[in-house]
Each structure stands twice: as structure tokens, then as C-alpha cells.
Amino acid sequence: MEMLKTGWDFFQNEILGMKWLNRLIGSIVEAVGLDPASRVGGSVRFFFYDTIKIMVLLGVLILIISYIQSFFPPERTKKILGRFHGIGANSVAALLGTVTPFCSCSSIPLFIGFTSAGLPLGVTFSFLISSPMVDLGSLVLLMSIFGWKVAVVYVVLGLIIAIVGGTMIEKLHLENQVEEYIRKGKSIDIAQEELHFKERIKYAWEQVVSTAKKVFPYVLVGVGIGAFIHNWIPEEFIVRLLGSGNPLGVVIATFAGVPMYADIFGTIPIAEALLAKGAQLGVVLSFMMGVTTLSLPSMIMLRKAVKPRLLGIFIAICTVGIIIVGYFFNTIQGFII
């Protein structure tokens, strides 16, 4: 048992967390005459370590996830979802959302396609909620920063939000709140060409390159903000604003994430810096969920597909769910970290 624990700790710290890279960059920073413990040296170390780590993990994750995703093109996904009904359909939709695009803006076109194809509205919303919030990439990245317990609970609770949210929307019978051009749209069944291994790898690599180009600027911004928080903002300020002394920390963090547009890769360094400075775990994870699920650009895109009432209900369900999850994590923080 001790050997297994040692092996897991090595995997989490040196493989996922890439602590060896942190030590290497610290040595390089010292070699160029900067003190890694100083504000400037610490910022440089944080910036290069997190940028390289996130982009390496991103490349590996997207390659694996895109290979899996090649087995689930939109038409096949639609057929799979069409076989299920009720909460079972919502559950399958939420699970399928974990192997699809990494941000909400990428998920919305798929949501529109599924809705036009005649899938139940609640099912398509379960997919729309889970896709950016709890993709497989978030599981691995959260493990690299917070450990496997936090990562697993985060994903499970994210799936619950997606299933419950989609089920509630289904029960409210809001089909008339979808824009008419989508409700009257028709989906054409196209025969899916069976891909071979090399073609799937080629597709996965193209997704790596395409996604990396899109998210790299946001990673740089996120890491830059994280470096600033980690080395320049006084710990007392973060603790006072987002620590256990402020009961509204979760609410503040959730709404603070809305104006931003990023995915899990861009929010990780900010979350890491906030947690290191004394922010509560639930506050940090609420911020991440708010950014990935309720970003303003995504809501603007979604408004093109649904009417204001349905958009408002969607935002309300997600916001309440994220806040509940945040307070839950604050309650159990001592047991899982």
C-alpha cells in the first residue's frame, strides 16, 4: 500500500504537476541573476512554469480526447442521445459533453444542431452545461493542481448540475423559447465514414494545433494574472476578500468570472494562485465554473439561439448550481485537501 501511495504521489507531483519543471525553471531564474523568492523572480518563475506545464498537458490531453471524440461525430452523438428518454437521456448527454469541445462558445453550435435535429430541449441543455464545465481535460488538470479527490468531486458535481439543469428546463416546457429558425430547422443525416487509426490520429493532431492556437493567448493572460496574484497581491487582501471570513466569497467569485472568456486551461493558473494566497477552495472552483460556463461572449452567442426568458432561466440554474457547489467545497475543504 505504501508503495502504491509513493507511486501515485510521484505521478501526481512529477508527471501531472511537473514539479521537476518548476525546479528547473527556478535554477534558470537563479542563473540569470534573479531570486526566485523575490517578487520579480517569483513572477518570472510562475509565468514560465505554468505556461509550459499547461501547454504540454493541453497538447497531450487534446490528442487523447480528440482521438476519443473522433468516434462521436455530431450525427452519431445525435443517434446515441435519441435512444434514451427522461433523466437517462440527460445523464448520457452530460457524459457525452465531457468528450466534446473545451469551451462554451464551441459547444453552442453543437447545441443548435442537436436542437434542430429534434432532440428534447432539456437533453441538449444538459450537453451544453457539461461540455465546457466538466470535460476530461478539467479532470486531469485539476488533479495536477488540487489532487484527485478535488478533481473527481468537481466533475461529479458538474455532471449533477448538467443533469438537474437539463431536467428542470425539460419540465418547464420551454420549446417555444427557442428561436424559430432553429425550431424549424432540419438536420440532414449524413453517412459517417469509418475512420482508420491513422486518420483518427491525424484528426486528433489537427485538433491539438487548432485548439492550441485558439487558447494560447488566453493561457498567457491567465498565467500573467496568476503570476501577479501570486507574487504582488498581499495575502491578507485575498484572505479578507475570498477567505473563510467572507461568507459572500463564493458569490463574488462566481460573478467575477462572468465577464471573462476562457476555458479550463486559462483559469487554472488564476485558481492556483488564489488558492495559494488563502482563498477558499469553493471560491476558487466557483470562479472557474463561472468563467467556463457563463462567460459573457458565450451568453451573447447563446442569445442568438434562444429567447431572453430561456436564456435567463439557463443562467439562473447554472448560477445557483455553481454557488451551491462552491459552498459545498468550502464545507468539505478540510477533508479533501
C-alpha positions, 0 to 999 in steps of 0.5 A: 500500500505504501508503495502504491501511495509513493507511486501515485504521489510521484505521478501526481507531483512529477508527471501531472504537476511537473514539479521537476519543471518548476525546479528547473525553471527556478535554477534558470531564474537563479542563473540569470541573476534573479531570486526566485523568492523575490517578487520579480523572480517569483513572477518570472518563475510562475509565468514560465512554469505554468505556461509550459506545464499547461501547454504540454498537458493541453497538447497531450490531453487534446490528442487523447480526447480528440482521438476519443471524440473522433468516434462521436461525430455530431450525427452519431452523438445525435443517434446515441442521445435519441435512444434514451428518454427522461433523466437517462437521456440527460445523464448520457448527454452530460457524459457525452459533453465531457468528450466534446469541445473545451469551451462554451462558445464551441459547444453552442453550435453543437447545441443548435444542431442537436436542437434542430435535429429534434432532440428534447430541449432539456437533453441538449441543455444538459450537453451544453452545461457539461461540455465546457464545465466538466470535460476530461481535460478539467479532470486531469488538470485539476488533479495536477493542481488540487489532487484527485479527490478535488478533481473527481468531486468537481466533475461529479458535481458538474455532471449533477448540475448538467443533469438537474439543469437539463431536467428542470428546463425539460419540465418547464416546457420551454420549446417555444423559447427557442428561436424559430429558425432553429425550431424549424430547422432540419438536420440532414443525416449524413453517412459517417465514414469509418475512420482508420487509426491513422486518420483518427490520429491525424484528426486528433493532431489537427485538433491539438494545433487548432485548439492550441492556437485558439487558447494560447493567448488566453493561457498567457493572460491567465498565467500573467494574472496568476503570476501577479496574484501570486507574487504582488497581491498581499495575502491578507487582501485575498484572505479578507476578500475570498477567505473563510471570513467572507461568507459572500466569497463564493458569490463574488467569485462566481460573478467575477468570472462572468465577464471573462472568456476562457476555458479550463486551461486559462483559469487554472493558473488564476485558481492556483494562485488564489488558492495559494494566497488563502482563498477558499477552495469553493471560491476558487472552483466557483470562479472557474465554473463561472468563467467556463460556463457563463462567460459573457461572449458565450451568453451573447452567442447563446442569445442568438439561439434562444429567447431572453426568458430561456436564456435567463432561466439557463443562467439562473440554474447554472448560477445557483448550481455553481454557488451551491457547489462552491459552498459545498467545497468550502464545507468539505475543504478540510477533508479533501485537501 
